């Protein structure tokens, strides 16, 4: 087959595999009365409403998490250019990590990492 001649065959095999997967799932599915909330819980009844308020410490932990996610977001492109830029890129990354470390130390000093 030529390059584009194999495309419809590959598409057909994909659709056939998808149909087999759906048919297998439907054949092996456990049928019974539909439950609205219980099917999404790990075995327990909800103890509070879904729109209840969260404790303020969750927001602090979320901000710390976002700071570390931003660190990873900047580290990926850095790994691509560090070999071409050289020592300057390494120094800039350590300055960036130092700024993040100061933020984490401040959060630690303020008790944001203490759970109880």
N, CA, C and O atoms as CSV, one atom per row, in Angstrom:
chain,resi,resn,atom,element,x,y,z
A,1,UNK,N,N,0.834,-1.181,0.000
A,1,UNK,CA,C,0.000,0.000,0.000
A,1,UNK,C,C,0.878,1.244,0.000
A,1,UNK,O,O,1.978,1.253,0.552
A,2,UNK,N,N,0.373,2.272,-0.622
A,2,UNK,CA,C,1.105,3.534,-0.604
A,2,UNK,C,C,0.856,4.250,0.718
A,2,UNK,O,O,0.098,3.770,1.560
A,3,UNK,N,N,1.492,5.390,0.891
A,3,UNK,CA,C,1.388,6.129,2.149
A,3,UNK,C,C,-0.025,6.524,2.510
A,3,UNK,O,O,-0.451,6.315,3.646
A,4,UNK,N,N,-0.771,7.095,1.563
A,4,UNK,CA,C,-2.134,7.538,1.857
A,4,UNK,C,C,-3.156,6.423,1.693
A,4,UNK,O,O,-4.278,6.546,2.183
A,5,UNK,N,N,-2.796,5.341,1.018
A,5,UNK,CA,C,-3.719,4.214,0.863
A,5,UNK,C,C,-3.921,3.473,2.163
A,5,UNK,O,O,-4.962,2.845,2.358
A,6,UNK,N,N,-2.938,3.533,3.068
A,6,UNK,CA,C,-3.046,2.838,4.341
A,6,UNK,C,C,-3.893,3.619,5.340
A,6,UNK,O,O,-4.338,3.061,6.343
A,7,UNK,N,N,-4.117,4.889,5.080
A,7,UNK,CA,C,-4.878,5.729,6.015
A,7,UNK,C,C,-6.311,5.252,6.225
A,7,UNK,O,O,-6.740,5.168,7.376
A,8,UNK,N,N,-7.083,4.932,5.167
A,8,UNK,CA,C,-8.441,4.419,5.410
A,8,UNK,C,C,-8.446,3.066,6.123
A,8,UNK,O,O,-9.336,2.781,6.924
A,9,UNK,N,N,-7.460,2.248,5.829
A,9,UNK,CA,C,-7.376,0.951,6.517
A,9,UNK,C,C,-7.092,1.163,8.003
A,9,UNK,O,O,-7.699,0.519,8.858
A,10,UNK,N,N,-6.168,2.067,8.297
A,10,UNK,CA,C,-5.851,2.359,9.697
A,10,UNK,C,C,-7.056,2.963,10.413
A,10,UNK,O,O,-7.319,2.632,11.570
A,11,UNK,N,N,-7.775,3.828,9.749
A,11,UNK,CA,C,-8.977,4.428,10.328
A,11,UNK,C,C,-10.031,3.357,10.601
A,11,UNK,O,O,-10.673,3.367,11.651
A,12,UNK,N,N,-10.209,2.434,9.656
A,12,UNK,CA,C,-11.173,1.341,9.843
A,12,UNK,C,C,-10.784,0.423,10.987
A,12,UNK,O,O,-11.643,0.000,11.761
A,13,UNK,N,N,-9.487,0.107,11.105
A,13,UNK,CA,C,-9.028,-0.743,12.212
A,13,UNK,C,C,-9.253,-0.027,13.543
A,13,UNK,O,O,-9.624,-0.657,14.533
A,14,UNK,N,N,-9.030,1.283,13.567
A,14,UNK,CA,C,-9.276,2.051,14.790
A,14,UNK,C,C,-10.741,2.044,15.185
A,14,UNK,O,O,-11.069,1.856,16.357
A,15,UNK,N,N,-11.625,2.247,14.215
A,15,UNK,CA,C,-13.059,2.213,14.500
A,15,UNK,C,C,-13.511,0.819,14.931
A,15,UNK,O,O,-14.361,0.681,15.811
A,16,UNK,N,N,-12.944,-0.207,14.312
A,16,UNK,CA,C,-13.270,-1.565,14.706
A,16,UNK,C,C,-12.817,-1.838,16.142
A,16,UNK,O,O,-13.549,-2.446,16.922
A,17,UNK,N,N,-11.632,-1.397,16.481
A,17,UNK,CA,C,-11.140,-1.567,17.859
A,17,UNK,C,C,-11.994,-0.816,18.857
A,17,UNK,O,O,-12.263,-1.313,19.950
A,18,UNK,N,N,-12.420,0.382,18.487
A,18,UNK,CA,C,-13.296,1.165,19.359
A,18,UNK,C,C,-14.631,0.470,19.547
A,18,UNK,O,O,-15.160,0.435,20.658
A,19,UNK,N,N,-15.179,-0.083,18.480
A,19,UNK,CA,C,-16.448,-0.817,18.584
A,19,UNK,C,C,-16.320,-2.059,19.447
A,19,UNK,O,O,-17.217,-2.374,20.229
A,20,UNK,N,N,-15.199,-2.766,19.307
A,20,UNK,CA,C,-14.977,-3.954,20.141
A,20,UNK,C,C,-14.857,-3.559,21.613
A,20,UNK,O,O,-15.380,-4.249,22.487
A,21,UNK,N,N,-14.170,-2.455,21.884
A,21,UNK,CA,C,-14.026,-2.004,23.270
A,21,UNK,C,C,-15.380,-1.637,23.873
A,21,UNK,O,O,-15.671,-2.007,25.011
A,22,UNK,N,N,-16.206,-0.913,23.122
A,22,UNK,CA,C,-17.529,-0.551,23.627
A,22,UNK,C,C,-18.422,-1.778,23.806
A,22,UNK,O,O,-19.159,-1.872,24.788
A,23,UNK,N,N,-18.361,-2.703,22.876
A,23,UNK,CA,C,-19.174,-3.913,22.993
A,23,UNK,C,C,-18.743,-4.752,24.188
A,23,UNK,O,O,-19.589,-5.310,24.887
A,24,UNK,N,N,-17.452,-4.847,24.430
A,24,UNK,CA,C,-16.946,-5.596,25.586
A,24,UNK,C,C,-17.370,-4.924,26.888
A,24,UNK,O,O,-17.773,-5.595,27.837
A,25,UNK,N,N,-17.279,-3.611,26.927
A,25,UNK,CA,C,-17.682,-2.888,28.136
A,25,UNK,C,C,-19.169,-3.052,28.402
A,25,UNK,O,O,-19.576,-3.212,29.553
A,26,UNK,N,N,-19.980,-3.015,27.362
A,26,UNK,CA,C,-21.417,-3.173,27.543
A,26,UNK,C,C,-21.763,-4.599,27.958
A,26,UNK,O,O,-22.679,-4.806,28.754
A,27,UNK,N,N,-21.045,-5.576,27.429
A,27,UNK,CA,C,-21.328,-6.976,27.764
A,27,UNK,C,C,-20.910,-7.303,29.193
A,27,UNK,O,O,-21.554,-8.121,29.850
A,28,UNK,N,N,-19.845,-6.679,29.681
A,28,UNK,CA,C,-19.345,-6.990,31.016
A,28,UNK,C,C,-19.863,-6.052,32.095
A,28,UNK,O,O,-19.544,-6.231,33.270
A,29,UNK,N,N,-20.658,-5.055,31.716
A,29,UNK,CA,C,-21.144,-4.074,32.682
A,29,UNK,C,C,-22.136,-4.711,33.642
A,29,UNK,O,O,-22.945,-5.558,33.261
A,30,UNK,N,N,-22.054,-4.285,34.885
A,30,UNK,CA,C,-22.990,-4.751,35.901
A,30,UNK,C,C,-24.223,-3.861,35.827
A,30,UNK,O,O,-24.122,-2.639,35.939
A,31,UNK,N,N,-25.370,-4.469,35.641
A,31,UNK,CA,C,-26.597,-3.682,35.549
A,31,UNK,C,C,-27.333,-3.747,36.873
A,31,UNK,O,O,-27.278,-4.749,37.586
A,32,UNK,N,N,-28.000,-2.694,37.179
A,32,UNK,CA,C,-28.756,-2.623,38.414
A,32,UNK,C,C,-29.405,-1.259,38.524
A,32,UNK,O,O,-29.360,-0.470,37.581
A,33,UNK,N,N,-30.011,-0.973,39.673
A,33,UNK,CA,C,-30.652,0.335,39.830
A,33,UNK,C,C,-29.605,1.447,39.793
A,33,UNK,O,O,-28.519,1.326,40.360
A,34,UNK,N,N,-29.961,2.518,39.116
A,34,UNK,CA,C,-29.045,3.648,38.997
A,34,UNK,C,C,-28.980,4.391,40.316
A,34,UNK,O,O,-30.006,4.695,40.923
A,35,UNK,N,N,-27.778,4.678,40.748
A,35,UNK,CA,C,-27.586,5.446,41.972
A,35,UNK,C,C,-26.993,6.796,41.590
A,35,UNK,O,O,-26.073,6.861,40.774
A,36,UNK,N,N,-27.498,7.843,42.156
A,36,UNK,CA,C,-27.070,9.170,41.717
A,36,UNK,C,C,-25.737,9.584,42.315
A,36,UNK,O,O,-24.856,10.033,41.582
A,37,UNK,N,N,-25.562,9.447,43.614
A,37,UNK,CA,C,-24.358,9.954,44.267
A,37,UNK,C,C,-23.406,8.827,44.637
A,37,UNK,O,O,-22.189,8.995,44.551
A,38,UNK,N,N,-23.930,7.700,45.041
A,38,UNK,CA,C,-23.096,6.631,45.571
A,38,UNK,C,C,-22.088,6.087,44.573
A,38,UNK,O,O,-21.034,5.591,44.970
A,39,UNK,N,N,-22.391,6.170,43.307
A,39,UNK,CA,C,-21.495,5.570,42.332
A,39,UNK,C,C,-20.194,6.357,42.186
A,39,UNK,O,O,-19.222,5.837,41.637
A,40,UNK,N,N,-20.157,7.583,42.660
A,40,UNK,CA,C,-18.950,8.379,42.552
A,40,UNK,C,C,-18.161,8.433,43.853
A,40,UNK,O,O,-17.066,8.994,43.882
A,41,UNK,N,N,-18.680,7.875,44.905
A,41,UNK,CA,C,-18.004,7.916,46.194
A,41,UNK,C,C,-17.298,6.602,46.458
A,41,UNK,O,O,-17.700,5.561,45.936
A,42,UNK,N,N,-16.244,6.642,47.268
A,42,UNK,CA,C,-15.526,5.402,47.574
A,42,UNK,C,C,-16.171,4.618,48.708
A,42,UNK,O,O,-15.462,4.116,49.580
A,43,UNK,N,N,-17.475,4.501,48.721
A,43,UNK,CA,C,-18.138,3.660,49.696
A,43,UNK,C,C,-18.826,4.369,50.830
A,43,UNK,O,O,-19.262,3.703,51.770
A,44,UNK,N,N,-18.950,5.673,50.803
A,44,UNK,CA,C,-19.583,6.359,51.918
A,44,UNK,C,C,-20.563,7.416,51.465
A,44,UNK,O,O,-20.510,7.888,50.329
A,45,UNK,N,N,-21.447,7.779,52.355
A,45,UNK,CA,C,-22.398,8.856,52.094
A,45,UNK,C,C,-21.691,10.198,52.281
A,45,UNK,O,O,-20.797,10.306,53.120
A,46,UNK,N,N,-22.071,11.205,51.526
A,46,UNK,CA,C,-21.448,12.518,51.716
A,46,UNK,C,C,-21.816,13.096,53.077
A,46,UNK,O,O,-22.952,12.969,53.533
A,47,UNK,N,N,-20.842,13.730,53.715
A,47,UNK,CA,C,-21.084,14.286,55.043
A,47,UNK,C,C,-21.400,15.776,54.990
A,47,UNK,O,O,-21.876,16.342,55.973
A,48,UNK,N,N,-21.142,16.409,53.866
A,48,UNK,CA,C,-21.468,17.823,53.736
A,48,UNK,C,C,-21.854,18.113,52.294
A,48,UNK,O,O,-21.621,17.301,51.399
A,49,UNK,N,N,-22.438,19.262,52.083
A,49,UNK,CA,C,-22.899,19.639,50.753
A,49,UNK,C,C,-21.701,19.969,49.854
A,49,UNK,O,O,-20.649,20.380,50.344
A,50,UNK,N,N,-21.862,19.792,48.563
A,50,UNK,CA,C,-20.771,20.031,47.623
A,50,UNK,C,C,-20.366,21.506,47.563
A,50,UNK,O,O,-19.227,21.819,47.216
A,51,UNK,N,N,-21.280,22.404,47.894
A,51,UNK,CA,C,-20.967,23.824,47.847
A,51,UNK,C,C,-20.576,24.376,49.218
A,51,UNK,O,O,-20.625,25.587,49.432
A,52,UNK,N,N,-20.192,23.508,50.137
A,52,UNK,CA,C,-19.795,23.983,51.454
A,52,UNK,C,C,-18.458,24.711,51.373
A,52,UNK,O,O,-17.723,24.561,50.397
A,53,UNK,N,N,-18.153,25.481,52.374
A,53,UNK,CA,C,-16.935,26.285,52.380
A,53,UNK,C,C,-15.753,25.448,52.837
A,53,UNK,O,O,-15.880,24.552,53.671
A,54,UNK,N,N,-14.607,25.767,52.267
A,54,UNK,CA,C,-13.377,25.105,52.651
A,54,UNK,C,C,-12.634,25.957,53.666
A,54,UNK,O,O,-12.818,27.172,53.729
A,55,UNK,N,N,-11.801,25.313,54.449
A,55,UNK,CA,C,-10.990,26.051,55.404
A,55,UNK,C,C,-9.959,26.877,54.652
A,55,UNK,O,O,-9.520,26.494,53.567
A,56,UNK,N,N,-9.575,28.004,55.222
A,56,UNK,CA,C,-8.685,28.936,54.546
A,56,UNK,C,C,-7.304,28.329,54.300
A,56,UNK,O,O,-6.601,28.780,53.395
A,57,UNK,N,N,-6.894,27.331,55.067
A,57,UNK,CA,C,-5.557,26.748,54.861
A,57,UNK,C,C,-5.449,26.024,53.519
A,57,UNK,O,O,-4.342,25.838,53.013
A,58,UNK,N,N,-6.566,25.614,52.938
A,58,UNK,CA,C,-6.520,24.986,51.623
A,58,UNK,C,C,-6.042,25.967,50.566
A,58,UNK,O,O,-5.317,25.582,49.649
A,59,UNK,N,N,-6.437,27.226,50.678
A,59,UNK,CA,C,-6.046,28.222,49.697
A,59,UNK,C,C,-4.550,28.503,49.782
A,59,UNK,O,O,-3.900,28.704,48.756
A,60,UNK,N,N,-4.005,28.520,50.981
A,60,UNK,CA,C,-2.564,28.722,51.138
A,60,UNK,C,C,-1.791,27.574,50.512
A,60,UNK,O,O,-0.807,27.792,49.805
A,61,UNK,N,N,-2.230,26.369,50.767
A,61,UNK,CA,C,-1.558,25.220,50.158
A,61,UNK,C,C,-1.706,25.238,48.640
A,61,UNK,O,O,-0.792,24.828,47.925
A,62,UNK,N,N,-2.833,25.700,48.150
A,62,UNK,CA,C,-3.022,25.797,46.701
A,62,UNK,C,C,-2.057,26.807,46.094
A,62,UNK,O,O,-1.530,26.579,45.005
A,63,UNK,N,N,-1.823,27.908,46.774
A,63,UNK,CA,C,-0.873,28.910,46.275
A,63,UNK,C,C,0.555,28.368,46.266
A,63,UNK,O,O,1.315,28.636,45.335
A,64,UNK,N,N,0.920,27.609,47.295
A,64,UNK,CA,C,2.252,26.999,47.327
A,64,UNK,C,C,2.384,25.979,46.201
A,64,UNK,O,O,3.425,25.899,45.549
A,65,UNK,N,N,1.344,25.212,45.978
A,65,UNK,CA,C,1.350,24.256,44.874
A,65,UNK,C,C,1.522,24.964,43.532
A,65,UNK,O,O,2.291,24.508,42.687
A,66,UNK,N,N,0.819,26.065,43.332
A,66,UNK,CA,C,0.947,26.800,42.083
A,66,UNK,C,C,2.345,27.375,41.915
A,66,UNK,O,O,2.848,27.452,40.794
A,67,UNK,N,N,2.977,27.778,43.004
A,67,UNK,CA,C,4.350,28.274,42.909
A,67,UNK,C,C,5.279,27.176,42.408
A,67,UNK,O,O,6.140,27.432,41.567
A,68,UNK,N,N,5.116,25.962,42.911
A,68,UNK,CA,C,5.955,24.871,42.443
A,68,UNK,C,C,5.609,24.461,41.015
A,68,UNK,O,O,6.488,24.024,40.273
A,69,UNK,N,N,4.361,24.593,40.623
A,69,UNK,CA,C,3.998,24.302,39.248
A,69,UNK,C,C,4.616,25.324,38.299
A,69,UNK,O,O,5.048,24.968,37.203
A,70,UNK,N,N,4.662,26.580,38.707
A,70,UNK,CA,C,5.313,27.591,37.885
A,70,UNK,C,C,6.802,27.299,37.761
A,70,UNK,O,O,7.406,27.543,36.716
A,71,UNK,N,N,7.384,26.780,38.825
A,71,UNK,CA,C,8.792,26.400,38.766
A,71,UNK,C,C,9.005,25.347,37.686
A,71,UNK,O,O,9.937,25.461,36.891
A,72,UNK,N,N,8.162,24.332,37.646
A,72,UNK,CA,C,8.317,23.279,36.650
A,72,UNK,C,C,8.031,23.813,35.247
A,72,UNK,O,O,8.634,23.361,34.273
A,73,UNK,N,N,7.118,24.768,35.147
A,73,UNK,CA,C,6.791,25.352,33.849
A,73,UNK,C,C,7.992,26.078,33.270
A,73,UNK,O,O,8.210,26.046,32.059
A,74,UNK,N,N,8.772,26.730,34.117
A,74,UNK,CA,C,9.942,27.443,33.635
A,74,UNK,C,C,11.163,26.551,33.498
A,74,UNK,O,O,12.087,26.881,32.756
A,75,UNK,N,N,11.183,25.428,34.200
A,75,UNK,CA,C,12.360,24.570,34.123
A,75,UNK,C,C,12.417,23.782,32.822
A,75,UNK,O,O,13.512,23.458,32.362
A,76,UNK,N,N,11.297,23.465,32.220
A,76,UNK,CA,C,11.329,22.699,30.970
A,76,UNK,C,C,11.997,23.481,29.840
A,76,UNK,O,O,12.915,22.948,29.216
A,77,UNK,N,N,11.588,24.714,29.544
A,77,UNK,CA,C,12.306,25.437,28.487
A,77,UNK,C,C,13.760,25.704,28.856
A,77,UNK,O,O,14.627,25.776,27.985
A,78,UNK,N,N,14.019,25.850,30.145
A,78,UNK,CA,C,15.391,26.080,30.587
A,78,UNK,C,C,16.275,24.896,30.221
A,78,UNK,O,O,17.422,25.082,29.813
A,79,UNK,N,N,15.754,23.685,30.362
A,79,UNK,CA,C,16.567,22.517,30.025
A,79,UNK,C,C,16.883,22.470,28.538
A,79,UNK,O,O,17.884,21.872,28.143
A,80,UNK,N,N,16.060,23.082,27.712
A,80,UNK,CA,C,16.310,23.079,26.280
A,80,UNK,C,C,17.383,24.078,25.866
A,80,UNK,O,O,18.075,23.860,24.872
A,81,UNK,N,N,17.533,25.179,26.618
A,81,UNK,CA,C,18.480,26.214,26.222
A,81,UNK,C,C,19.720,26.267,27.088
A,81,UNK,O,O,20.628,27.043,26.791
A,82,UNK,N,N,19.798,25.473,28.149
A,82,UNK,CA,C,20.918,25.588,29.067
A,82,UNK,C,C,22.244,25.225,28.395
A,82,UNK,O,O,23.282,25.795,28.730
A,83,UNK,N,N,22.218,24.299,27.470
A,83,UNK,CA,C,23.474,23.913,26.820
A,83,UNK,C,C,23.974,24.986,25.855
A,83,UNK,O,O,25.181,25.118,25.650
A,84,UNK,N,N,23.067,25.746,25.266
A,84,UNK,CA,C,23.497,26.790,24.333
A,84,UNK,C,C,23.840,28.089,25.049
A,84,UNK,O,O,24.759,28.794,24.631
A,85,UNK,N,N,23.124,28.421,26.115
A,85,UNK,CA,C,23.371,29.676,26.824
A,85,UNK,C,C,24.571,29.544,27.750
A,85,UNK,O,O,25.404,30.448,27.823
A,86,UNK,N,N,24.663,28.430,28.455
A,86,UNK,CA,C,25.829,28.192,29.300
A,86,UNK,C,C,25.607,28.561,30.754
A,86,UNK,O,O,24.524,28.378,31.309
A,87,UNK,N,N,26.667,29.086,31.354
A,87,UNK,CA,C,26.679,29.357,32.798
A,87,UNK,C,C,25.636,30.407,33.177
A,87,UNK,O,O,25.069,30.346,34.267
A,88,UNK,N,N,25.381,31.354,32.302
A,88,UNK,CA,C,24.393,32.399,32.594
A,88,UNK,C,C,23.019,31.793,32.857
A,88,UNK,O,O,22.308,32.243,33.755
A,89,UNK,N,N,22.638,30.780,32.085
A,89,UNK,CA,C,21.340,30.124,32.282
A,89,UNK,C,C,21.293,29.402,33.616
A,89,UNK,O,O,20.260,29.406,34.285
A,90,UNK,N,N,22.395,28.781,34.011
A,90,UNK,CA,C,22.437,28.080,35.297
A,90,UNK,C,C,22.304,29.069,36.445
A,90,UNK,O,O,21.584,28.811,37.409
A,91,UNK,N,N,22.993,30.196,36.346
A,91,UNK,CA,C,22.908,31.222,37.399
A,91,UNK,C,C,21.494,31.778,37.478
A,91,UNK,O,O,20.967,31.964,38.575
A,92,UNK,N,N,20.875,32.045,36.344
A,92,UNK,CA,C,19.507,32.573,36.356
A,92,UNK,C,C,18.528,31.578,36.970
A,92,UNK,O,O,17.616,31.977,37.693
A,93,UNK,N,N,18.706,30.287,36.691
A,93,UNK,CA,C,17.804,29.294,37.270
A,93,UNK,C,C,17.991,29.207,38.778
A,93,UNK,O,O,17.016,29.065,39.515
A,94,UNK,N,N,19.239,29.291,39.246
A,94,UNK,CA,C,19.438,29.238,40.693
A,94,UNK,C,C,18.924,30.496,41.388
A,94,UNK,O,O,18.491,30.427,42.538
A,95,UNK,N,N,18.964,31.635,40.717
A,95,UNK,CA,C,18.344,32.845,41.280
A,95,UNK,C,C,16.832,32.644,41.376
A,95,UNK,O,O,16.221,32.988,42.388
A,96,UNK,N,N,16.239,32.093,40.336
A,96,UNK,CA,C,14.797,31.812,40.340
A,96,UNK,C,C,14.435,30.830,41.444
A,96,UNK,O,O,13.459,31.040,42.163
A,97,UNK,N,N,15.211,29.759,41.584
A,97,UNK,CA,C,14.951,28.791,42.650
A,97,UNK,C,C,15.171,29.405,44.031
A,97,UNK,O,O,14.486,29.046,44.988
A,98,UNK,N,N,16.114,30.320,44.132
A,98,UNK,CA,C,16.336,31.010,45.401
A,98,UNK,C,C,15.144,31.871,45.792
A,98,UNK,O,O,14.766,31.925,46.962
A,99,UNK,N,N,14.552,32.547,44.805
A,99,UNK,CA,C,13.358,33.353,45.080
A,99,UNK,C,C,12.212,32.457,45.545
A,99,UNK,O,O,11.490,32.802,46.480
A,100,UNK,N,N,12.048,31.312,44.896
A,100,UNK,CA,C,11.013,30.374,45.335
A,100,UNK,C,C,11.307,29.826,46.724
A,100,UNK,O,O,10.392,29.633,47.524
A,101,UNK,N,N,12.574,29.576,47.012
A,101,UNK,CA,C,12.943,29.078,48.340
A,101,UNK,C,C,12.641,30.112,49.417
A,101,UNK,O,O,12.206,29.763,50.515
A,102,UNK,N,N,12.871,31.380,49.105
A,102,UNK,CA,C,12.528,32.439,50.068
A,102,UNK,C,C,11.026,32.439,50.324
A,102,UNK,O,O,10.596,32.617,51.464
A,103,UNK,N,N,10.216,32.240,49.273
A,103,UNK,CA,C,8.768,32.175,49.447
A,103,UNK,C,C,8.341,30.990,50.297
A,103,UNK,O,O,7.450,31.117,51.137
A,104,UNK,N,N,8.971,29.833,50.086
A,104,UNK,CA,C,8.635,28.645,50.875
A,104,UNK,C,C,9.064,28.832,52.328
A,104,UNK,O,O,8.337,28.452,53.245
A,105,UNK,N,N,10.242,29.416,52.539
A,105,UNK,CA,C,10.683,29.666,53.917
A,105,UNK,C,C,9.758,30.656,54.621
A,105,UNK,O,O,9.481,30.506,55.811
A,106,UNK,N,N,9.283,31.653,53.902
A,106,UNK,CA,C,8.324,32.595,54.487
A,106,UNK,C,C,7.019,31.889,54.851
A,106,UNK,O,O,6.465,32.112,55.928
A,107,UNK,N,N,6.531,31.034,53.946
A,107,UNK,CA,C,5.303,30.287,54.241
A,107,UNK,C,C,5.512,29.355,55.429
A,107,UNK,O,O,4.611,29.188,56.251
A,108,UNK,N,N,6.677,28.756,55.525
A,108,UNK,CA,C,6.981,27.873,56.649
A,108,UNK,C,C,7.014,28.666,57.949
A,108,UNK,O,O,6.476,28.224,58.964
A,109,UNK,N,N,7.654,29.853,57.919
A,109,UNK,CA,C,7.743,30.682,59.112
A,109,UNK,C,C,6.374,31.165,59.572
A,109,UNK,O,O,6.124,31.294,60.770
A,110,UNK,N,N,5.489,31.432,58.614
A,110,UNK,CA,C,4.151,31.910,58.943
A,110,UNK,C,C,3.227,30.776,59.368
A,110,UNK,O,O,2.107,31.029,59.813
A,111,UNK,N,N,3.676,29.529,59.238
A,111,UNK,CA,C,2.874,28.393,59.663
A,111,UNK,C,C,1.944,27.862,58.603
A,111,UNK,O,O,1.014,27.121,58.920
A,112,UNK,N,N,2.167,28.219,57.347
A,112,UNK,CA,C,1.277,27.764,56.284
A,112,UNK,C,C,1.441,26.288,56.002
A,112,UNK,O,O,0.513,25.659,55.491
A,113,UNK,N,N,2.568,25.724,56.310
A,113,UNK,CA,C,2.807,24.306,56.061
A,113,UNK,C,C,2.425,23.430,57.249
A,113,UNK,O,O,2.466,22.203,57.153
A,114,UNK,N,N,2.058,24.042,58.352
A,114,UNK,CA,C,1.620,23.291,59.526
A,114,UNK,C,C,0.129,22.972,59.359
A,114,UNK,O,O,-0.690,23.874,59.187
A,115,UNK,N,N,-0.204,21.712,59.410
A,115,UNK,CA,C,-1.580,21.317,59.102
A,115,UNK,C,C,-2.514,21.442,60.288
A,115,UNK,O,O,-3.687,21.765,60.098
A,116,UNK,N,N,-2.058,21.208,61.473
A,116,UNK,CA,C,-2.941,21.290,62.640
A,116,UNK,C,C,-2.671,22.493,63.470
A,116,UNK,O,O,-3.332,22.702,64.487
